Amino acid sequence: MPQDRRATTDSARPWPRAGRARLGLPLLAAAVLAVSCSSSGGSSTGGSAGSETPFVIGNITSATGTYASSIGGAAPLVDAWVQWTNAHGGINGHPVKIIAKDDGGIPSKGIAAAKALMSAKVTAIVGPVSNTVASWHKIVTAAGIPVIGGQTNGAGLYQTEPLLFPTGATDPAGVVSLAASQGSKKFGVMYCTEAPACASQTEVLTKATAKYSAALNGISIAYTGTVASSAPNYTAQCLAAKQAGVDALYVANSASVTVRILKDCASQGFKPTVVGYGPSADDSWLTEPALDGALVEEQNFPWFGTETEVEKTLQAAIAQYAPDLSKSHTFNANISQTWASLEVYKAIVEQGKLTPSSTAENLVDAIHALPKGWKVDGVTPPLTFGAAGSPNPAISCYYTAKVENGAWVEPTPGKYDCLPTG
């Protein structure tokens, strides 16, 4: 049976925060105070949520298992969001309760977790950072329960299943656009062997590259190859990509494997422009010279930001309710993606004037009532959802993070870029 995630999440491990400015304690305290004061005007955000009947939703995360070192931070972030939200008025004056499950990255456990949440009568599964979504999503959506946000890259599920609602960029061509912005024309992809989603993502990325090639400097896929996390080195793949003329490289694997690959490639005299997708990057990128200048497509606002009000709120919540998280390997894009998923759920419930007695069907109706290009300011790019029963279109706008001189920077804080249309 899947375990309660709070009981199974690994302790956060210290990690050097090389070169990135952090909110100092006085500034952070001021940020907390400012957010608290600014939220006192409405019943949905002012004061404590009290003891009213709660909204009950579910969450599934691969907090343990093969990729826990990359995605496990979503678990304490969910807890922090619940505590922060309830301390600031809850949703429509009601507290929020999240039943959180850890699937360990194992499909059978993911299915068991989904069934347990259905038995608990959750009205949605929100922000799943799980490697097993492909195994369990049909079970919950067949029951009319929507899945809102989470890691929306991968096998294109969020563009094929009507009740899987993305809360950030889903078009994988964002990484290709970033490469093209640097003048690259030959794009290479190295993808993991351990998870089927890696191969599926590469297939989707190949199709997306062909779609946008003419508008993006004529860029095309010149090389694809597999990379096992346990491999002693990646010399063969680096030489193959170099021989293919690759001048921009995307690695669909964990951040630590990406570092090892680029280090091996550099030793072979192969130093392409590096692009990444949010969850594939973390602070380990900051200390490897071969990754300096790397550009990362972010599904939502960058997790490390401290400039916008949304970013200040996230950092304040983490400092108050999950202080070890910002010192962990798992402090990466999954943090802002999960926060965004939960904030989108909150905004939908508020806009739809839903109550804890509202059903999953009511929630889905509220989503379908949203206008085209709807967004949560500072949290998401424009979102458009398909009509009832229809798949959701690709979300083709994204945020950007960059490695610059050993630090994470936002080239354009609070702003997003979009793929060409037409």
N, C-alpha and C positions, 0 to 999 in steps of 0.2 A: 504494500500500500504506500502511496506517496506520503511523505512526512510533512508536518507543519514546518515551513521554511525557517521560522525563527529558531527552531531547535537544531537545524542542520547546517545553516550557513557558516562557512569557515570564518574564523576571526580575520579581520583585516590585517594585512601585512604591511610593515613600513616600506615606504618607497621614496626615494629622493625626488623632490619637486624642483628639478633643475631649472633655474632661470625664469620661473613663472611667478609674477607678482600675485600675492594673495591678499585678501582683505585683512588688514590689521585688526586687533581686537577692538580698539575704540571705534573704528569705522564700521566694523561688523555690528557692534552693539547699536550704533546709530542707524544702520540699515534695518535691523530688527525693529527698532522703535518706530522708524519712519513707516515701515510696512504696516505695523500694528495700528498706528494712528490713522493712516490713510484708509484703513478698512473698517472704520467704526461706523460708517454711515448707513449700511444696509444690513438687513436681517441675514443675508446669505454669507456675509463675511465678517460682520462686526461681533466682537466679544467671543465668548465660548459657545460651542454648539449645545452645551447642556446635556440633559438626559432624555431628549426627544427620541422617538423611534429612529433608528439609523437606516441609511441606505446601505444595502449589503451587495457587494460585488466580489468577484474572485480574481485571483492572479496566479499564474503558473510561471515559474522561472527555473532554469537549469542552474540552481544555486550551488550544486555540487556536481561532480563528474568531470569529464574531459576538459570542458571549456569554462569551468567555474572561475579559473584565474582571470578570464576576460570578462565574463558576464555576471559573476556572482554579486557584484555591487548593487544590482537592481533590487535585491532583497531588502537590505537595510534602507535603501532609498524609498521603497514603498512604505515601510514603517514610518520613516521621517515625514513623508507627505501626509499620511493619515494624521499624525500627531500635530503637524503644522496646520493642516486644514481645520481640524476640529478645534484647535486653540484659537482659530480666527473665524469662528462662526459656522463652520461646517458648510453644508450645501443647502441653500434655502432654509437655513435655521436648524437643520438636522445634522447630527454627526454622521460620519462615514465609517463603516466596518468593512475591512478587506479580509477575506479568507484566503490566505496565501499558501500555495503548495509548491514543493520542490520536486521536480521530476527527475533530477539527477542526470538529465540528458538522455534518459532511456525511454524509448517510445512506449513500452508497456506501462511504465510509471506515469507517463504523460496522459495516457488514456485513463488510467485509474484516477489521476488527479482531476481530469475533466469530469468524469462521472461523479466523483465526490462533490465537486462544486455544483453540479446539476442537482444532486440530492439535497444540497444545502439551499437550493432555490435562489442562487444568485441571479441577478438580472443582466449581468454582463461579465465577461472576462476582460480585464483592462490591463494594458501594458505588459503582455507576456514577453519576457526575454527568454525564450525557450527554443531549444534545438529540436523539439518534438511537435511543434505546431502542426506540421503536415500529417502527423499521426492521429491527432485528436480533434482537429477543427471541425471535421464533418459531423462528429458526434454532437457537439454543442450547437452548431448552426442548424442541424436537422431539427433540433428542439426549439429553434427560434431565438436562441441566445446569441447576441452579437459579441464579436471580439473587436475591441477598440484599441488600436495602436499596438505598441511593442516594436520588435525588430521587423520592419516591413520590407526589408530587402530579401534576397534569396530566390525562391522558386516562383515568384510572381503570384503567390497565392492571393495577395491582396488586390490583384487585378483580375482574378478569376472567380472568387467566391463572394457573392453579394453581401453576406453578413460579416465579412472581414473588412473593417473600416480603417484605412490608414490615417495616421495623424502626423505624417511628415513625408518627405520625399520617398517615392517608390520607384521612380525611373532610374535605372542603374547607369544611364548614359551621363549622369552628372560627373562621374569620374573621367569619362571620355572628354567631356566639355572642359574640365579643368586641364587635362593634358593638352588639348587643342589650344587652350589659352596661352600655353607656353611654346607654341609653335610645333608641337609634336605631330607626326604624321603616321607613325607605325606604332601601334599599341600592342602591348603584350600582357597576358594574364597567366598567373600561376595560381592554381587553386588546390585546396586541401583534398586529401583522399579519405579523410575520416568521416565526413558528413556529406550525405547526398545533396544537401542544400548548396554546397560549394559548386558542384558540377552543374546543378540547375541554374544557379546564379550566373555562371559563366555562359551558359547557353542563352539566357535572357540578355546578358550584356552583349554578346555577339550580335544578336538580332537588333538591339538598340543602336549599336555602333553603325550598322548598315543603314538604319533608318535616318540617322542624323549626319552621316558622313559628309554629304555635300555642303551642309551648313556649318560644319565644324572643320574647316581647313582641309577637307578631303581625307581625314584620318580614317584608318582601317585597322582591323585586327591582323597582326602579322605573326603572332605566336600565341599558342595556349599550351600549357603543360601542367602536370600534377606535381604536388610537393607534399610529401609526408612529414608530419611534425616530428617523427622519430628519426628522420634521415640524418646520417652523420654530417653530410654536407650537401650543397646544392650546386656544385660546380657544373655538372652536366646541363642542368636547366639554364644556368646563367650563360654558358657558352652557346647553347642552342638559341636563346633569345638574342644574344649579341650577333650571332651569325645571320639571324633573320632580319637584322637591321632595326630592332626595337629601340625606340627612343623615349618611350614612356611605359612604365610598368605598374600594374596593379596586382597585388597579392591578396587573394581571398583565403586568408588564414589568420591565426592569432597574431597579435602585435609582436610577441617574442619571436615567432617563426619568421615574420616579415623582417625583423632586425637581422636575424641570422642569414637570411637569403641575401639581403642587400649588402651585408658585410662580405659574404662569399663572392657576390658579383663584383664588388669593388676590387677585390683581390685579383680578379680576372681582367681588370681594366674595363669593366662594363659598368657605367655609371649613368643609367637612364633617369629621366624625370620620374619621380615617384608620386603616385596618386593613391588615395585610399578612401575607403568608405568608413564612416564613423566608428563602428565597433571594432574595426581592424587596427585601430591606432590607440596608443596610450603613451605614458611618459617615457617608456623605454625608447621611444623614437627620438627623444631629445638628446640622448647621449651618443648616438651613432652618426658620425659625420656623413655617411652615405645617404642619410635621410634628411639632411639639412635642406630646406627649401621644399620639402614635401607638402602637397596640398591634399586636403581631406574633405570629401563631400559629407556634410552633416545633414542628417534627416531633419533635425531641429536645431535650435540655437546651441552653440558650443557649450559643453559641460563646464569648461574652465573659466568662462567669462565672468567679469565683475563690473561691466560698464552699464548695461541696461537695467531697468528696474526688475525685469523678470530674472535676470542673472543674479542680481543682488538678493532677491527673495530665495532662489535656490540655494545660494551659498549660506544664507542666514539659517535656513531650515536644516541644512547639513551640519553646520556648526553647532546648532542647538540640540539636534536629535540623533545625529550619526557622525560625531566628530572624527571617528577613526576612518571614515570612508574616504576623506580627501587625502589620506596618507597611504591608500591602498593601491595595488595593481589594478583593482577593479574600478578605479575612478576614471571613467572614460565616457565615450559617447552614449553608452547604455544608460547612464545616469540622466542626462538631459532628455533622452528619448522616452524613458519611463516617466519622468516628471511631466513631459508634454502630453503623454497618453492620458495621464490622470487629470491634468488640467483641461484637456479637451472633453473628457467625460463630465467633469464638473460644469464646464460652460454649456454643454448640451442640456444637462439636467436643469440648469438655471434658465436657459433660454426657453426650454420647453415647459417650464413651470411644473416639473414632475415632483412627485412626492415618494416617500418610501413604499407606499402601496402601489405605485405605478409598476406596470409589468414590463417584461423584456420587449413585448410588442409595442408598448407605449414609447419605450426608449428608441426603438428602431424607427417608429413613426416620427419622433422628434428629430432624428438624424436626417431622414428623408425630407423634412420640412426646411432644412437649412438651405440658404441660397448658394448658387454656384460661386466658388471663390471665397467661401466663408473661411475665416481664420481666427485664431486666438492671438491677438497682437503680441508680438515679441516672442511667441512660443512656437508658432507653426508658420509655414508658408501657406499660400492660398490652397484650400482643400475643396475638392468637388467630389460628391458621392453620386453613384449611379441611382437611377430610379429603382423603386421597389422591385426586387427580383432580378435586377440587372447587376453585372459586375461593376466595380468602381474603376473609373479611369485612372491612368497613371498620374501621380503627382510629380510634376516636372520642374518644380522649383526647390532649391536647396540652399543651405547655409554653407559657409566655408571656414575651415580652420587651416592654419599654416604653421610649419616648423620653421623658426627663424632664429638663427644663432643660439640654439639650445633652449628655446622657449616656445610655448604655444602663443600664437597671436591670432586675433580676428582681423582680417583685412578690412572688413566693413561691419563693425559691430551693429547688431540688431537688424541687418539687412540680408536679403536673400537674392540669389540669381536664378534665372529661369532658362531652360533649354529653348532653342529657337522654335517658333511655331510655323505651321504652313508646310 
